[in-house]
Each structure stands twice: as C-alpha cells, then as structure tokens.
Amino acid sequence: MVLLHVLFEHAVGYALLALKEVEEISLLLPQVEECVLNLGKFHNIVRLVAFCPFSSSQVALENANAVSEGVVHEDLRLLLETYLPSKKKKVLLGVGDPKIGAAIQEELGYNCQTGGVIAEILRGVRLHFHNLVKGLTDLSACKAQLGLGHSYSRAKVKFNVNRVDNMIIQSISLLDQLDKDINTFSMRVREWYGYHFPELIKIINDNATYCRLAQFIGNRRELNEEKLEKLEELTMDGAKAKAILDASRSSMGMDISAIDLINIESFSSRVVSLSEYRQSLHTYLRSKMSQVAPSLSALIGEAVGARLIAHAGSLTNLAKYPASTVQILGAEKALFRALKTRGNTPKYGLIFHSTFIGRAAAKNKGRISRYLANKCSIASRIDCFSEVPTSVFGEKLREQVEERLSFYETGEIPRKNLEVMKEAMVQAEEVAAEITRKLEKQEKKRLKKEKKRLAALALASSENSSAPEECEVSQQQETCEKPKKRKKPKPQEAPQENGMEEEPPVSSPKRKKKKALSKEVLVSGPEDSASASTSLPSPKRKKSAPQEEMAPEEAANMSVPKKKRKFSSKEEPASSGPEATADKSGTKKKRKFQKTPQED
C-alpha cells in the first residue's frame, strides 16, 4: 500500500503530514472538501508526522526563496530524509508547487503529486495549521506570515534607484495631460483677448507666445514705438513685431475695461507658467530616459520610447513583448475591430510618431514599421537586462534603420546585423569600462568623505565626553579643598590663603616668643610689659606691609583670619597682653581678654 504524505510550507517552518486511508480519499473527493471545514473530521484524515521550525527570520527567508525558485534547501532535505520511509517506491509525497515537487523527485527520488485531492488537503492544513501544531497560536502564525511577507517582497524588489521606470511613466502621462490643458487654456485666452485685439490671432500662431504677448500688451491703445524692442524679444521676429504694432493702431476690436484686462493678464500668466513647467518636465524626462533606457531613446526618441514604456506598464514588460506586439502597441482598438470585421489589421501603433515612418513612402510604411518594431524590441531588452546602460547599441540600431530606409529608396544593400552588433559590442565594452571607472572614483570619494565625517563625529563625541569628566574632577577638587580650608583654625596658616608665602616660617618661632613673653609679663608687671611692647612692633609692621599690596579679592578674603584670631585669643588668653599694646584697633577686645585671667 502506498503511503501518502503531504508537505506544507509555512512561515514558521516545514510540516510533514500523513493521510489515512489514501485510496478511499482519492475516490471520495467531494467528501474531502466537506471535511476540510470541520476540524474534528479533518483530524480523522490528517496526522502530523513532523514539524521543523525555522530558527530565525533570515533562515525563513532563505527557505522561502529556495521554494519559490524550485530549489531543495538543506532544511527541507533533512526533514524529508529523516521522517519519510526508507523505501521510496512506497511513498507518495503531495506538494503544492510543481517546481519544488520536480526538484524533490529529481534529487531525492520520491514520487510527488500536485493538484486534485492534494490541493484540498493543503487548503485544510492552511486553515487548521495552528491547531495541528502544539504551542502555535493563530496570532503568532499571522505575525510570522506578515514578517516573512515583508522581508520576501523587500528582497525581491531590489533595484537601482537611478533606473526606476515608474518616474518615466508618470512624467510622460503628465506631459500629455499638460499638452491638452495648455491647448485648452490657450484657446480660452485667444477667445477672451480676441474681443479686444482680434488681429493678433492671425499674426501669432504659437499658444505660449500669444499668451506672453497678451500679458505684455494689455490695452492695445497703450502700445507704441517704445515697446517695439520688447515685442521683438517675445516674437523673435522683427517683421511680426512691426505687424503687431501696425495692427494695434488700426484694430477693429472693442474697448476693454481695466478689471477685464487684469483678469486676462492673470490667466495668461498662469498659462505661461504652465508652458514653462512643461519645458522643464520635458528636460527631466530626457534625463530619466538617458539613465533608464538610453538605447531605446537613442533609437526612437525620448517621447515615443517613454510612451511605449508607459503603455506596456514597465520596461520589463516591454522587453518581454515580441516585435509584432511592439509594432501595434497603442492600436489595440483598431486591431480588435479589424479582427471582428475581418478587415486589414493596423500596421503601426505608437511608433507611428517616430520620424522614420513619416519619412518612408506610402508603400514602405508597413515594412519600415515592422523593421523599426524589431529594433525597438532589441533595444528595450538591452536596456532592461544590461548592467551598465549605454546608448551605443541604440545609435547602431538607428544607423541600421537609416540604412534600411535608404535601401527602400535607392536599393543600396545595408550591412548585416552580425557585423553591426560586433562593432557595437567593442564600443560598448570601452564605454562600460569608462563608466565603471568613473563610478569607482565617485565611490572612493564618497567613502573618503564618509570616513572624514565619522572621524569628526568621533572626535566631537570624545571632546564632549571628556568635558564633563574635567568638570567633575574640578568640582571634586574644589569640594576637597573647601573642607581643608575650614579645618584650619590656627592663625599662622591664614596668610597662606591670602598669598603671603614668606610669613609662615618666620611667624611660628616669634609667636612662641610671644607666649613666653606673655608669661613673663604676667609675672613681671606693667613696667616690663611696656618694655616688651616696644620690642614687638617690628613683626607687626612686616605683616601690615603685604596687606596693603594685596588685591581687592584677596583683601576680601581676610575676613576669615579675623574670626580665627578671635578663636585663638580665646584659646590663648595669656598672649592678649602684648598684642593689645601692638594693635590699637582691637584694644577694647583684648583688654576684655586680659581681665578674664585676672578675675580667675
């Protein structure tokens, strides 16, 4: 008995399912269609054999690309070789895609089947897949499908930005629409301004020039010899400018009010701006056609080539068309009418706008249109599938069409296609090498600029990151220095804060003498204190001299040592006696300190 297995590809992995009662299922196809919708009945038919999940989204994308291209991936090979029976003749594998089925049958040797009951079974598996696999929910399966769909389509739509034919389709459609609108608006201006100056219509035929003149002239009674130079600039013809000036003096038109002239001038300016935009759009179309389809534009022109691409839908579709389809592209209505009435089919469609068909004789128009369609098909395929687009092939094909025209007229035998294409290949290789060389130079320049920009950004970021560190270090130093200054209650360290570096080594021994002298003064009495006071002013004068030379900022900081002197005087009351005689400013305070030890 042949065992029927079904392979199902999902966004989360591969699933291999086994079917029960194969022969009965194959005979009862309508019953299978009914069982697909019912989960309970479907479980009685299908049993999950193995499920191989994808490890990552990248692996899922690789497997999806392999299945779409008809290639057996290693994950799929491992699944089939592991879980299918070893006797391959007794196994029948059902797959949904005939390409992957043919690849499996060729590489692994399993008989594959598509369509019929397999399609119905796969429809049921797709419907109930989240119930067949444990741990898989409907929401997670939908998210996996959405993510794989986005990545798959993004990988398929890899194209060069400079070779996008969608812009050509839109620009040629807009160009045709602008032509219709400009013609309609120009006729409106002619009718509107013709009531006032009807002779101008016969003199000027161009619509854009007529609108410019209507905007410039305004009231014809104000036109004089001074405006003749400007008229010559607008008309590009001195005779026409003189004729306009003469016609304005003897015109049969009606008078017009100022408000009507304002409206006519504003509408004329709009039409002039539209015509100028139409010129810029045509320039843009030429540049895009030279990038996307240079050979086709060199052969048949930018406008006709763009219309062919727009009518086909894309350059790829145009390249897929045969030459017979390209010949009548744009004349589908006439073709179907001819087929319906059994009349003559059309000889040309959009390529009728080419100059070659207009130059050919009436009897040769059909032959030259067929030949031109053949060359257009070749040029579109070269533009679509060549890596480096060049206009060399289009120029050579154009030469061939010219030679064929001369052959119809004079009978001169043209060159063979093989010879022309050999010459074109040699020239195209040279041009392609030059273009690739330029592109490499541009890429090198771009990389250098990118490196410089990244280096500048890295340098700026490093400077910005180092600046806060320096600020933090300086703040830490300041915070460390401030408590040190506050923790110095001794008076001999105060001059160091104010910039007096010479005093500390001298003051320490002298103050010890002061302490000794103070003890002697307490013992000896007032007579000895007067003599001691006469000997002490010299160090005090040394201290007062640098205080006068200090900056105002340093002088402001001297308030701290005064407070420290108060604390030192309390700690050393015995030394207040001689200091009271040396400093006159603090006598009252120091006398109070002298009383405290006497009272004790």
C-alpha positions in Angstrom: 0.0 0.0 0.0 1.3 3.4 -1.0 1.7 5.9 1.9 0.6 9.4 1.1 2.4 12.3 2.8 1.8 16.0 2.4 4.5 18.7 2.6 3.3 22.1 3.9 5.5 25.2 3.8 4.6 27.8 6.4 6.3 31.0 7.6 7.2 29.3 10.9 8.6 26.1 9.4 8.0 22.9 7.4 5.3 20.5 8.3 5.1 16.9 7.1 1.6 15.2 7.4 0.4 11.7 6.8 -3.0 10.8 5.3 -5.1 7.9 6.4 -7.0 5.6 4.0 -5.5 7.0 0.8 -7.5 5.0 -1.7 -10.8 6.0 -0.1 -9.8 9.6 0.0 -8.9 9.6 -3.7 -12.2 8.2 -4.6 -14.3 10.5 -2.3 -13.1 13.9 -3.3 -16.4 15.8 -2.5 -16.4 14.3 1.0 -12.8 15.6 1.5 -14.0 19.1 0.5 -16.7 18.9 3.2 -14.3 17.5 5.8 -11.8 20.4 5.3 -14.1 22.9 7.1 -14.7 20.7 10.1 -11.8 20.3 12.5 -12.9 17.1 14.0 -13.4 15.3 10.7 -10.2 16.8 9.4 -8.2 15.3 12.4 -9.5 11.9 11.4 -8.0 12.3 7.9 -4.7 14.0 8.6 -2.0 13.3 11.2 1.1 15.4 11.9 4.2 13.4 11.4 7.0 16.0 11.9 7.4 19.8 12.2 10.7 21.6 11.6 10.5 25.2 12.8 12.8 27.9 11.4 15.5 29.2 13.8 15.3 32.8 12.7 13.6 35.1 10.2 16.7 35.0 8.0 16.5 31.2 7.7 12.8 31.5 6.9 13.6 34.0 4.1 16.2 31.7 2.7 13.8 28.7 2.6 11.1 30.9 1.1 13.4 32.0 -1.7 14.5 28.4 -2.3 10.9 27.1 -2.5 9.9 29.9 -4.9 12.9 29.2 -7.2 12.3 25.4 -7.1 15.4 24.5 -5.1 15.6 21.9 -2.3 17.0 23.6 0.8 19.1 21.7 3.3 16.5 22.0 6.0 13.9 20.5 3.7 16.2 17.8 2.6 17.0 16.9 6.2 13.3 16.8 7.1 12.3 14.5 4.2 15.2 12.1 4.6 14.6 11.9 8.4 10.9 11.3 8.6 9.9 9.7 5.3 10.2 5.9 5.0 13.4 4.5 3.6 11.5 2.6 0.8 11.0 5.4 -1.6 8.8 3.4 -4.0 6.1 3.1 -1.4 6.0 6.8 -0.6 3.9 9.4 -2.4 4.6 13.0 -1.4 2.0 15.7 -2.1 3.3 19.2 -2.6 1.6 22.4 -3.6 4.2 23.9 -6.0 5.1 21.8 -9.1 8.6 23.3 -9.2 9.6 22.1 -5.8 7.9 18.8 -6.5 10.0 18.2 -9.6 13.2 19.2 -7.7 12.4 16.8 -4.8 11.7 14.0 -7.3 14.9 14.6 -9.2 17.2 15.0 -6.2 15.7 12.7 -3.5 13.8 10.2 -5.7 10.3 10.5 -4.0 7.2 10.4 -6.2 5.5 13.8 -6.0 1.9 14.7 -6.7 0.2 18.0 -7.1 -3.4 19.2 -7.6 -6.7 17.3 -7.1 -7.1 16.0 -3.5 -3.7 17.4 -2.5 -4.9 20.9 -3.1 -7.9 20.3 -0.9 -5.8 18.7 1.9 -3.4 21.7 1.8 -6.3 24.1 2.0 -7.4 22.3 5.2 -3.9 22.3 6.6 -3.6 26.0 6.0 -6.9 26.6 7.7 -6.2 24.4 10.8 -2.4 24.7 11.0 -2.4 26.5 14.4 -4.5 23.6 15.8 -2.3 20.9 14.3 1.0 22.2 15.9 1.2 22.4 19.6 2.3 25.7 21.1 1.4 27.7 17.9 -1.4 30.2 18.1 -3.2 31.9 15.3 -1.9 35.3 16.3 1.8 34.2 16.2 1.3 32.4 12.9 -0.2 35.6 11.4 2.7 37.7 12.7 5.2 35.3 11.2 3.4 35.4 7.9 3.4 39.1 7.9 7.1 39.5 8.7 8.1 36.9 6.1 5.9 38.5 3.5 7.5 41.9 4.1 11.1 40.5 4.0 10.4 38.4 1.0 8.9 41.2 -1.1 11.7 43.6 0.1 14.3 41.0 -1.1 12.5 40.6 -4.5 12.2 44.3 -5.1 15.9 45.1 -5.1 16.6 47.6 -7.9 18.8 50.6 -8.7 17.3 53.9 -7.7 18.6 55.6 -10.8 16.9 53.1 -13.1 13.3 53.4 -12.0 10.8 53.4 -14.9 7.9 54.5 -12.7 9.0 58.1 -12.9 9.1 57.9 -16.7 5.5 56.6 -16.8 4.2 59.4 -14.5 6.2 62.1 -16.3 5.1 61.2 -19.8 1.5 60.9 -18.6 1.7 64.4 -17.0 3.4 65.7 -20.2 0.4 64.5 -22.3 -2.0 66.0 -19.9 -0.2 69.3 -19.8 -0.3 69.5 -23.6 -4.1 69.1 -23.6 -4.6 71.6 -20.8 -2.3 74.2 -22.3 -4.1 74.0 -25.6 -7.4 74.4 -23.9 -6.3 77.3 -21.8 -4.6 79.0 -24.8 -7.8 78.8 -26.8 -9.6 80.4 -23.9 -7.1 83.3 -23.8 -7.4 83.7 -27.6 -11.2 84.0 -27.4 -11.1 86.2 -24.3 -8.4 88.6 -25.6 -9.7 88.4 -29.2 -12.6 90.7 -28.4 -10.1 93.5 -27.7 -7.4 92.7 -30.3 -8.6 90.2 -32.9 -5.8 90.8 -35.4 -3.2 89.3 -33.0 -4.6 85.8 -33.6 -3.7 85.9 -37.3 -0.2 87.2 -36.7 0.8 84.8 -33.8 0.2 81.0 -34.1 2.1 79.7 -31.1 0.0 79.4 -28.0 2.7 80.2 -25.4 3.9 83.3 -27.4 0.3 84.5 -27.8 -0.2 84.3 -24.0 3.0 86.2 -23.4 2.0 88.9 -25.8 -1.4 89.2 -24.3 0.1 89.6 -20.9 2.6 92.2 -22.2 0.4 94.3 -24.4 -2.7 94.6 -22.3 -4.6 97.6 -23.7 -3.7 98.0 -27.3 -4.1 101.8 -27.3 -1.0 102.0 -25.0 1.2 100.1 -27.4 3.8 102.5 -29.0 7.3 102.6 -30.5 9.0 102.3 -27.2 7.7 98.8 -26.7 8.8 97.6 -30.1 12.1 96.1 -28.8 10.3 94.1 -26.2 7.9 92.8 -28.9 10.8 91.7 -31.0 12.2 89.8 -28.0 8.9 88.0 -27.4 8.2 87.2 -31.0 11.8 86.6 -32.1 10.9 88.2 -35.3 11.1 91.9 -36.2 8.6 91.7 -39.0 5.9 90.2 -36.7 6.6 92.8 -34.1 6.2 95.6 -36.6 2.9 94.0 -37.9 1.6 93.8 -34.3 2.3 97.5 -33.8 0.6 98.5 -37.0 -2.4 96.2 -36.3 -2.9 97.8 -32.8 -3.3 101.2 -34.4 -6.0 100.2 -36.8 -7.7 97.4 -34.9 -11.4 96.6 -35.1 -11.6 95.3 -31.6 -13.8 96.7 -28.8 -12.6 98.7 -25.9 -11.9 96.8 -22.7 -12.1 97.8 -19.0 -9.3 97.7 -16.6 -10.8 94.9 -14.5 -11.2 92.7 -17.6 -7.5 93.3 -18.5 -6.4 92.3 -15.0 -8.2 89.0 -15.3 -6.9 88.3 -18.8 -3.3 89.1 -17.7 -3.5 86.9 -14.6 -4.9 84.0 -16.6 -2.3 84.5 -19.3 0.4 84.4 -16.6 -0.9 81.0 -15.4 -0.8 79.6 -18.9 2.7 80.9 -19.5 3.9 79.3 -16.2 2.3 76.0 -17.3 4.2 76.1 -20.6 7.5 76.8 -18.8 6.9 73.9 -16.5 6.1 71.8 -19.5 9.6 72.6 -20.9 11.3 71.7 -17.6 9.3 68.5 -17.4 10.4 67.5 -20.9 14.1 68.1 -19.8 13.6 65.9 -16.8 12.0 63.2 -19.0 15.0 63.3 -21.3 17.5 62.9 -18.4 15.5 60.0 -16.9 15.3 58.2 -20.3 19.0 58.6 -20.8 19.5 56.8 -17.4 16.8 54.1 -17.7 16.5 53.3 -21.4 19.4 55.0 -23.3 19.3 52.6 -26.3 15.6 53.0 -26.8 15.7 56.8 -26.5 18.6 56.9 -28.9 16.8 54.8 -31.4 13.2 56.2 -31.4 13.4 59.3 -29.3 12.6 60.1 -25.6 8.9 60.9 -26.0 8.0 57.8 -28.1 10.1 55.5 -26.0 8.5 56.8 -22.8 5.0 56.3 -24.3 5.9 52.7 -25.2 7.1 52.0 -21.6 4.1 53.7 -20.1 1.7 51.7 -22.4 3.4 48.4 -21.6 3.4 49.1 -17.8 7.2 48.9 -17.3 10.4 48.5 -19.2 10.5 44.8 -18.2 7.1 44.2 -19.7 8.1 46.0 -22.9 11.2 43.8 -23.1 9.1 40.7 -22.8 6.9 41.7 -25.7 7.6 40.3 -29.2 8.3 42.7 -32.0 4.8 42.1 -33.5 3.2 43.3 -30.3 5.5 46.3 -30.1 4.5 47.2 -33.7 0.8 47.6 -32.9 1.2 48.7 -29.3 -1.3 51.5 -28.8 -3.6 50.4 -31.7 -5.5 47.7 -29.8 -8.9 49.1 -30.6 -8.2 49.1 -34.3 -6.8 45.6 -34.1 -9.8 44.1 -32.4 -12.1 46.0 -34.8 -10.2 44.6 -37.7 -10.4 41.1 -36.3 -14.1 41.4 -35.7 -14.9 42.7 -39.2 -12.2 40.6 -40.8 -10.6 43.7 -42.3 -7.0 44.8 -42.6 -5.1 44.9 -39.3 -3.2 48.1 -38.3 0.4 48.4 -39.4 1.6 50.6 -36.6 0.6 52.0 -33.2 2.6 54.4 -31.0 5.7 54.0 -33.2 3.9 56.0 -35.9 5.0 59.1 -34.1 8.6 58.2 -35.0 10.3 60.2 -37.8 11.2 57.1 -39.7 7.7 56.2 -40.6 6.9 59.7 -41.7 10.0 59.8 -44.0 9.1 56.5 -45.6 7.0 56.3 -48.7 3.4 55.2 -48.5 4.1 51.7 -49.9 7.0 51.2 -47.5 5.4 52.4 -44.2 4.3 48.9 -43.2 7.7 47.4 -43.9 9.7 50.1 -42.1 7.3 50.0 -39.1 7.9 46.2 -38.8 11.6 46.7 -39.0 11.5 49.5 -36.5 9.5 47.4 -34.1 12.1 44.7 -34.3 14.9 47.1 -33.4 12.8 48.6 -30.6 12.3 45.2 -29.1 16.1 44.5 -29.2 16.9 48.0 -27.7 14.4 47.5 -24.8 15.9 44.1 -23.9 19.4 45.5 -23.9 18.3 48.4 -21.7 16.4 46.1 -19.3 19.0 43.4 -18.8 22.3 45.2 -19.2 24.2 46.0 -16.0 25.8 49.2 -17.4 23.3 51.0 -19.6 24.9 52.7 -22.7 23.5 54.4 -25.8 25.9 52.6 -28.1 23.5 49.9 -29.2 20.7 52.4 -29.8 22.9 54.5 -32.0 24.0 51.4 -34.0 20.4 50.3 -34.4 19.4 53.8 -35.5 22.1 53.5 -38.2 20.6 50.2 -39.4 17.1 51.8 -39.7 18.6 54.7 -41.7 20.3 52.2 -44.0 17.1 50.3 -44.4 15.3 53.5 -45.4 18.0 54.3 -48.0 17.7 50.7 -49.3 14.0 51.2 -49.9 14.7 54.4 -51.8 17.9 53.7 -53.6 18.4 50.0 -53.4 21.8 50.2 -51.6 22.4 47.0 -49.7 22.6 47.6 -45.9 25.1 46.0 -43.6 24.3 42.7 -41.9 23.1 42.7 -38.3 26.0 40.5 -37.2 28.6 43.0 -38.3 26.9 45.9 -36.7 26.5 44.1 -33.4 30.1 43.1 -33.3 31.2 46.8 -33.7 28.6 47.8 -31.0 29.9 45.2 -28.6 33.5 46.5 -28.9 32.4 50.1 -28.4 30.0 49.2 -25.6 32.8 47.4 -23.7 35.0 50.5 -23.9 32.2 52.8 -22.8 31.2 50.4 -19.9 34.8 50.3 -18.7 35.0 54.1 -18.7 31.7 54.3 -16.8 32.7 51.8 -14.2 36.0 53.7 -13.7 34.1 56.9 -13.1 31.7 55.1 -10.7 34.6 53.7 -8.8 36.2 57.1 -8.4 32.9 58.5 -7.2 32.6 55.7 -4.7 36.1 56.2 -3.4 35.4 59.9 -2.9 32.2 59.1 -1.2 34.0 56.7 1.2 36.7 59.3 2.0 34.1 61.9 2.8 32.2 59.3 4.9 35.4 58.4 6.8 36.2 62.1 7.5 32.7 62.7 8.7 32.8 59.7 11.0 36.2 60.8 12.3 34.9 64.3 13.0 31.9 62.9 14.8 34.1 60.6 16.9 36.4 63.5 17.8 33.4 65.7 18.8 31.9 63.0 20.9 35.2 62.3 22.7 35.6 66.0 23.4 32.0 66.2 24.7 32.5 63.2 26.9 35.9 64.5 28.3 34.5 67.9 29.1 32.0 66.6 31.8 34.8 64.5 33.3 37.0 67.5 33.6 34.2 69.4 35.2 33.6 66.6 37.6 37.3 66.4 38.5 37.5 70.1 39.1 34.3 70.0 41.2 35.8 67.2 43.3 39.0 69.1 43.8 37.0 72.2 44.9 34.9 70.1 47.3 38.1 68.5 48.7 39.8 71.9 49.1 37.0 73.7 50.8 36.8 71.5 53.9 40.6 71.7 54.2 40.3 75.5 54.5 37.6 75.3 57.1 39.5 72.8 59.2 42.4 75.2 59.7 41.7 77.1 62.9 45.3 78.2 63.5 46.1 81.8 62.8 49.5 81.2 61.3 48.0 79.5 58.2 45.8 82.4 57.3 48.4 84.4 55.4 49.0 81.4 53.1 45.4 81.7 51.9 45.9 85.3 51.0 49.0 84.8 49.1 51.6 85.6 51.8 54.1 82.8 51.5 57.1 84.4 53.3 55.4 84.7 56.7 54.6 81.1 57.9 58.2 80.0 58.5 59.1 83.3 60.4 55.9 83.7 62.4 56.0 80.3 64.2 59.1 80.9 66.4 58.2 84.5 67.1 54.8 83.6 68.3 56.4 81.1 70.6 58.4 84.0 72.0 55.2 85.9 72.4 53.8 83.2 74.5 56.9 83.2 76.6 56.9 86.9 76.9 53.3 86.9 77.9 54.0 84.6 80.7 56.8 86.9 81.8 54.6 89.9 81.6 52.0 88.3 83.8 54.7 87.7 86.4 56.8 90.9 86.0 54.1 93.5 85.9 53.2 96.7 83.9 56.7 98.1 83.7 58.1 95.1 82.0 55.1 94.9 79.7 55.8 98.4 78.4 59.3 97.4 77.6 58.1 94.2 75.9 55.6 96.2 73.9 58.3 98.5 72.5 60.2 95.4 71.2 57.3 93.7 69.5 56.0 96.2 66.8 58.6 95.1 64.2 57.0 91.8 63.2 53.5 93.5 63.2 54.7 96.1 60.7 56.0 93.3 58.5 52.6 91.8 58.4 50.8 95.1 57.7 53.0 95.9 54.6 51.9 93.0 52.5 48.3 93.5 53.4 48.4 96.9 51.7 49.8 95.4 48.5 47.2 92.7 48.2 44.5 92.6 45.5 40.9 93.6 46.5 39.8 90.0 46.1 42.5 88.8 48.5 41.6 91.6 50.8 38.0 90.4 50.9 39.2 87.0 52.0 40.9 88.5 55.0 37.7 88.3 57.0 38.3 84.6 57.7 41.6 85.1 59.6 40.0 87.8 61.9 37.5 85.2 63.1 40.3 82.8 63.6 42.2 85.4 65.7 39.1 85.7 67.9 39.1 81.9 68.5 42.9 81.9 69.0 42.6 84.7 71.5 40.1 82.7 73.5 42.3 79.7 73.4 45.4 81.7 74.3 44.3 84.4 76.8 47.8 84.9 78.1 49.1 86.4 74.8 46.4 89.1 74.7 48.5 91.5 76.8 51.3 92.3 74.4 49.0 92.2 71.4 46.8 94.8 72.9 49.7 97.2 73.1 50.8 96.4 69.4 47.4 96.8 67.7 45.4 99.9 68.5 42.3 98.9 66.6 41.5 95.9 68.8 42.4 97.3 72.2 39.0 97.1 73.8 38.5 93.4 72.9 42.0 92.4 74.0 41.6 94.3 77.3 38.5 92.2 78.0 40.5 89.1 77.3 43.1 90.4 79.8 40.5 90.8 82.5 39.4 87.2 82.3 42.6 85.7 83.6 43.0 88.3 86.4 39.4 87.6 87.5 40.2 83.9 87.6 
